[in-house]
Amino acid sequence: MSLPETAVKTGTAVSKAARPISSEEEYYIGRSVAARILASYKLLDAPAFTAYINLTGQSIAFHSEMPFTFGGYHFAILDTKEVNAFACPGGIIFITKGMIDLAVNEDQLAAILAHEVAHINHKDGLGAIKSSRWTEALTVLGSEAAKQYTPGEVSQLLSVFEGSIDDIVKSMVTNGYSRTQEYAADETAVTYLKASGYNPAALKEVLNAMHSKTAASEGGMMKTHPSADDRIKSVSAKITESQVNDFFKVRSKRFSESYGQFSK
């Protein structure tokens, strides 16, 4: 093989190893992260309220930068009193019963979901994967000899994949997102709420409710580097006005009726 041909093949391999995670790969990673979460939490059996949560979440997602994902957005309720929410890569979002109990109307519920949709759009979960893992995976996937994987290559890929899931779950559940990521998700959530017709001040109201909680649960919106109080101060500057329109009462009634059945 000539030197130019070698250079081209080497450049191609490097470019493959440097490419971002595709939407399809993100979907499968997110499913695996969701499976890990469901190994620790049980889904709440509340089909009617879960459908209501999905309608609210879908309306927020539709007004985001990424209205559709490879596998679509899916919202589910975890049967725990912990105040928590998890955004898995690709569009699977879990919200705990404890978190829902903080909301007093649909706008506040939408604010919680908007924050999680923002994490997905910002790819914060994927950002937790160590770059060395992804480079290692793409080195195997991108090589010409990998058209038919050897047992060793399959084992290597499985190890890298499992390690990537560990990175994300650790970031979401144990460590929490960074101060910068949380502030950015709050700011973006305000944009989503405005675009969807919800009151952006509802996010501040939810953060105030979180701040009043004496016992913070781990992960999601509660176990973060910035405190709820710091986040309130940060997001307040982004909320220029309250957007309580004629449909606010309709939404509040809809929430009360749905929540009333859910909380029984």
Summary of the structure (lengths in Angstrom):
residues: 264
radius of gyration: 20.6
end to end distance: 72.7
largest distance: 74.0
contacts: 872
relative contact order: 0.14
helix: 63%
strand: 6%
